Amino acid sequence: MLVSDRSPSHDATLSHFNEQGRARMVDVTDKPETHRAAVARTSVKMQPETLTLIKEGRIGKGDVLAVAQIAAVMAAKRTSDWIPMCHPLPLSGVNVVFSDNGKDELYIEAEVKTKGQTGVEMEALTAVSAAALTVYDMCKAAEKGMVIGPTMLLSKTGGKNGDYRR
């Protein structure tokens, strides 16, 4: 089943609240394991000169994209340490891809996979966010006016709510 980003989920009940109306980690004990994947994307808008420095490897702190890629993988693996109600998941794969518009914007996409009882949307979103923040950190001496975002989920597969594509 394909779910559009414009329509509400067909399971509109919020499952992250207990009987007292307080936040809780959802119990996935009885959910079957399925193959799950999610792809998220963000961008970093910057001056053309900054993008050139990144692409030519001339940022003083080192290889920006290599460090951002490592940050993305590490963040995906530690998402449950950042997001309070996320389950710690055994990830089976994290792939990070960089591209740009040829002038002033760097695009970051991450695909995260697992075989588990809950999805990896948050892991993919956390991965691209950490990569973008790393780009900012490594390039802030060259430019402080960079803008991160928008950050979004592009797709997810697996689970009872079906597939989603933006």
C-alpha positions as CSV (number, residue, x, y, z in Angstrom):
1,M,0.0,0.0,0.0
2,L,1.3,3.4,-0.9
3,V,0.6,6.3,1.5
4,S,0.7,9.9,0.2
5,D,2.3,12.7,2.2
6,R,-0.9,14.6,1.8
7,S,-3.2,12.0,3.4
8,P,-3.4,11.2,7.1
9,S,-2.2,7.7,8.2
10,H,-5.0,5.2,8.0
11,D,-4.1,4.3,11.6
12,A,-4.8,7.8,13.1
13,T,-4.5,6.7,16.7
14,L,-1.4,8.0,18.5
15,S,0.3,5.0,20.1
16,H,2.9,6.9,22.0
17,F,0.7,7.7,25.0
18,N,-0.1,5.5,28.0
19,E,-3.4,5.3,29.8
20,Q,-2.5,8.4,31.8
21,G,-1.8,10.4,28.6
22,R,2.0,10.3,29.2
23,A,4.6,9.5,26.6
24,R,5.7,5.9,26.3
25,M,7.9,3.8,24.2
26,V,5.5,1.7,22.0
27,D,5.5,-2.1,22.8
28,V,6.6,-3.9,19.6
29,T,6.9,-7.3,21.3
30,D,4.2,-9.0,19.3
31,K,5.0,-7.3,15.9
32,P,6.5,-9.6,13.3
33,E,10.0,-8.8,12.0
34,T,9.9,-7.5,8.5
35,H,12.5,-6.0,6.1
36,R,12.3,-2.3,6.5
37,A,14.1,0.6,4.7
38,A,13.8,4.4,4.8
39,V,15.4,7.2,2.7
40,A,15.7,10.7,4.0
41,R,17.1,13.8,2.4
42,T,18.3,17.3,3.4
43,S,20.3,20.0,1.9
44,V,22.9,22.6,2.9
45,K,22.6,26.0,1.0
46,M,25.9,27.9,0.9
47,Q,27.8,30.4,-1.1
48,P,29.2,29.0,-4.4
49,E,32.7,29.5,-3.2
50,T,32.1,27.3,-0.1
51,L,30.7,24.5,-2.3
52,T,33.8,24.8,-4.5
53,L,36.1,24.5,-1.5
54,I,34.3,21.3,-0.4
55,K,34.4,19.7,-3.8
56,E,38.0,20.5,-4.3
57,G,39.0,19.3,-0.8
58,R,40.3,22.7,0.3
59,I,38.5,23.0,3.6
60,G,41.1,23.3,6.4
61,K,39.5,20.7,8.7
62,G,39.8,17.9,6.1
63,D,37.6,15.9,3.7
64,V,34.2,17.3,4.5
65,L,32.1,14.6,2.7
66,A,34.1,11.7,4.2
67,V,33.7,13.1,7.7
68,A,30.0,13.9,7.1
69,Q,29.4,10.3,5.8
70,I,30.9,8.8,9.0
71,A,28.8,11.2,11.1
72,A,25.7,10.1,9.3
73,V,26.4,6.4,9.9
74,M,27.3,6.9,13.5
75,A,24.1,9.0,14.1
76,A,21.9,6.4,12.4
77,K,23.3,3.7,14.7
78,R,22.8,5.9,17.8
79,T,19.3,7.4,17.0
80,S,17.7,6.0,20.1
81,D,20.2,7.9,22.2
82,W,19.0,11.2,20.6
83,I,15.2,10.5,20.2
84,P,13.7,9.5,23.5
85,M,10.9,7.1,22.3
86,C,12.9,5.4,19.5
87,H,13.8,1.7,19.9
88,P,17.5,0.8,19.6
89,L,17.7,-1.1,16.3
90,P,20.2,-3.5,14.8
91,L,20.8,-1.8,11.4
92,S,21.8,-3.9,8.5
93,G,22.8,-1.1,6.3
94,V,23.4,2.7,6.0
95,N,24.3,4.3,2.7
96,V,24.9,8.0,2.4
97,V,25.1,9.8,-1.0
98,F,26.1,13.4,-1.7
99,S,25.2,15.4,-4.8
100,D,24.9,19.1,-5.5
101,N,23.2,21.6,-7.9
102,G,26.5,22.7,-9.4
103,K,26.3,26.1,-7.8
104,D,25.3,26.7,-4.1
105,E,23.5,23.6,-2.6
106,L,24.8,20.3,-1.3
107,Y,22.2,17.5,-1.1
108,I,22.5,14.6,1.4
109,E,20.5,11.4,1.1
110,A,20.7,8.4,3.5
111,E,19.1,5.0,3.1
112,V,18.9,2.9,6.3
113,K,17.8,-0.8,6.4
114,T,17.0,-3.3,9.0
115,K,15.0,-6.5,9.6
116,G,13.0,-5.7,12.7
117,Q,9.8,-4.9,14.4
118,T,9.8,-1.2,13.8
119,G,10.8,1.2,11.1
120,V,14.0,3.1,10.4
121,E,12.5,6.5,9.4
122,M,14.0,8.3,12.4
123,E,17.4,6.7,11.7
124,A,17.4,8.0,8.1
125,L,16.3,11.5,9.2
126,T,18.9,11.5,12.0
127,A,21.6,10.4,9.6
128,V,21.1,13.3,7.1
129,S,20.7,15.8,9.9
130,A,24.0,14.8,11.5
131,A,25.7,14.9,8.1
132,A,24.4,18.4,7.4
133,L,25.5,19.6,10.9
134,T,28.9,18.1,10.2
135,V,29.2,20.0,6.9
136,Y,28.3,23.2,8.8
137,D,30.8,22.5,11.5
138,M,33.6,21.8,9.1
139,C,32.9,24.8,6.9
140,K,31.8,27.4,9.4
141,A,35.3,29.1,9.2
142,A,34.7,29.7,5.5
143,E,31.0,30.6,5.9
144,K,28.6,31.0,8.8
145,G,25.5,31.8,6.8
146,M,24.8,28.3,5.5
147,V,21.2,27.1,5.8
148,I,20.3,23.5,6.5
149,G,17.0,22.0,5.2
150,P,14.4,21.2,4.3
151,T,14.9,17.8,5.8
152,M,12.4,15.2,4.8
153,L,11.5,11.5,4.6
154,L,11.5,10.5,0.9
155,S,10.3,6.9,1.3
156,K,9.8,4.0,3.7
157,T,9.1,0.3,3.1
158,G,7.9,-2.4,5.4
159,G,5.6,-2.6,8.4
160,K,1.9,-2.7,8.9
161,N,1.3,0.8,7.6
162,G,2.7,-0.1,4.2
163,D,5.0,1.8,1.9
164,Y,5.3,5.5,1.7
165,R,6.8,7.7,-1.1
166,R,7.0,11.5,-1.1
